[in-house]
Each structure stands twice: as structure tokens, then as C-alpha cells.
Amino acid sequence: MSGPRPGGDGPGLRELVEDITRRLAVAGCASPRSEATQLVAGVLEVELGEVHRLALLGRRLPPDLCTPLEGWVARREAREPLQHVLGRAHFAGLELEVGPGVFVPRPETELLAERAAERVEEWATAEGPGPRPALELVDLCTGSGALVLGIAQRVQDRGRVPVDREIRLHAAEIDPVAAGFAGRNAERSGFTLDLRVRDAVGSFPELQGAVDLVVSNPPYVPAGAVPADPEVREHDPELALYGGSEDGLALPLALVDWAHRLLRPGGALLMEHDDTQGESLPSALQDRGWAGVRDHRDLAGRPRFVEAVRP
Ligand SMILES: C[S@@+](CC[C@H](N)C(=O)[O-])C[C@H]1O[C@@H](n2cnc3c(N)ncnc32)[C@H](O)[C@@H]1O
């Protein structure tokens, strides 16, 4: 980050944050003050705390930043997602590039990433004849790459997997715009990602029966359930939202069946789902012969993702 340029005759930062807060509140944004501060920090290219410090010192916005900031505020007033406006989203310890055309990764998906990281650690520290030298991890419907890269980051941060255990990352995404973000995010995170721009169903045919862990946050919104928030309804790509049937499970179940083909016996599937699918998806997995099927709830107590093992 370059340093702040807190001089000039632009508006005072304290008044500016107040004014943007008021505008975002009128527009119906959920956290107007926090977002106002993030927008000012973003345009100044400083950390959030630095905005508070500069505001207390009575600093002003450099005049050449007034027009760019006004453009950002107007986009946010029109309920474009804050992450699209700022061009970045935080997920599982990573800063990811996002923007129009890609699904914004959600905090609740971090729970799945966390559980996946535990699964990777279980593999790496397994007793018995010893784990194979590399773990194959496949993310079906990767979007910005959040899940697969976030899992790799979590595993690295937790530091429990011996360095001689290789984790091979694979991801499929059908939309070339979204895949572009995933490719750039892999580069900026420093992880090597085998990324395929194609239908996730049928992807990585050469890995059939050899994959240790499949993760997926697929489109799962039921056909008639139009999201209430304009950020989601108007800015998340349709392809990222709808599961392709009235119950939203057409694509998720096609992915479940493909995951079954990809996984080795004992390999696991972790798949996020709508909170209306907390019984239907796990029982569909049970009917299909998966073992150890269990559903996980999010911090608000809503059914959030299913875990199952290929027998
Ligand atoms: C809900 S988003 C999730 C993205 C990412 N996994 C995350 O958690 O942020 C679903 C993604 O699946 C992609 N997608 C939809 N249908 C697909 C298919 N048949 N094959 C591969 N990707 C698909 C969409 O383009 C979108 O990027």
C-alpha cells in the first residue's frame, strides 16, 4: 500500500465519513459507517485505523481523489456490492480480487473451508500405512477461487501439515469471466492451481477414483426464490445463484454424483447448500449410498453444508 496523501483543499475526512455514512444509510446499506470508512480507506490506500487517525488530525481528502471517491459512493448507493466497488474481498485469510461478473465469496462459506482444512490435516497425520505423498483436492464451481485457495491458506496458516505433504489444488468453473478472477487470485495467493474453464460435471476425468477431497459451493437457490438484497439479486451472476430446479438441487445433485466418481473410497465431499435443503440434500446423499452423512450448521444455527464419505 502506498502512503496517505492527506493534504490539500478537499473536504475534511471526518465530515466526509459522516456525509457518506448518511448517504449509504438512506440507500439502505446495512453497515453505512463501516462501509463509508472502508471506501475512504480504499481511495486513500490506507488501513481503516489510519482513516480514523487522519480524521482526528483534521486532515482533508486530496482534491484529485474527490471524483474517484464520488464514483465509488454512487455505485454503492446503487447497491453494487461493496466488494465489487473496492475490487477485493476477504476470505479465509486471503485478499481476493473480485468485481462485476464474479460471485462475492460469503463469510459463512469459511465454515466449510475450516472443516475442509481439518480433513486435510486428518489425512496428513493419519496413522497406519501412512498417507500417500500428495492429497488431491478438487473444487467444483470455484468462482473467484475462494474455497480452494482459502482451504490452502487455512492449512498453511494452521501449520499442522508437515511440509513434505503436497496438496494438489484443482478447480473447475464454467464462466470464463469468473475463471479469470480465479486464475488471478491463484497467482496473487502464490498457490499453484490446476484450473479448468468448463462444466464441473465431468471435469478432471483423469482423476476418477483418485481424489481425496471434493468441495463445492454450487449454485443452489431454488428457482422461484428471488434474493431480497439488490446486491445479490442484481449483481451476483445468475449462473452463480440458481440450482436449475424448483428445489434448487438439480445441479448440486449432478455434482454429488460426479464427486462420487472422482473420489477414492474413503474420500470426502463437503458441499454448501441453501438453508431450505438441510434435510433434502443429506437424505439424497444417504439414498445414493454415501457414508457418514452429516449436516453442519452456521453460526446463526441454519443448516449450511453437508459432509459425506464415499464408501
Ligand atoms: C455460488 S458461486 C460460488 C463460487 C465460489 N465457490 C465461492 O464460494 O465463492 C457458484 C459458481 O459456480 C459456477 N457454475 C455454475 N454452473 C457451473 C457448472 N455447471 N460448472 C462449473 N461451474 C459452474 C458459477 O459461474 C459460479 O461462479
The ligand as a Gaussian input file, in Angstrom:
#p B3LYP/6-31G(d) Opt

LIG

0 1
 C      -22.308000     -19.797000      -5.690000
 S      -20.963000     -19.465000      -6.774000
 C      -19.648000     -19.984000      -5.711000
 C      -18.298000     -19.552000      -6.091000
 C      -17.217000     -19.919000      -5.073000
 N      -17.147000     -21.355000      -4.892000
 C      -17.454000     -19.242000      -3.748000
 O      -17.798000     -19.913000      -2.773000
 O      -17.302000     -18.010000      -3.673000
 C      -21.128000     -20.777000      -7.955000
 C      -20.167000     -20.737000      -9.142000
 O      -20.452000     -21.874000      -9.973000
 C      -20.297000     -21.530000     -11.326000
 N      -21.038000     -22.527000     -12.119000
 C      -22.374000     -22.589000     -12.368000
 N      -22.669000     -23.705000     -13.052000
 C      -21.497000     -24.372000     -13.239000
 C      -21.147000     -25.599000     -13.867000
 N      -22.072000     -26.384000     -14.431000
 N      -19.848000     -25.960000     -13.875000
 C      -18.893000     -25.179000     -13.308000
 N      -19.152000     -24.005000     -12.707000
 C      -20.457000     -23.605000     -12.652000
 C      -20.817000     -20.116000     -11.394000
 O      -20.343000     -19.448000     -12.535000
 C      -20.278000     -19.542000     -10.070000
 O      -19.009000     -18.973000     -10.267000

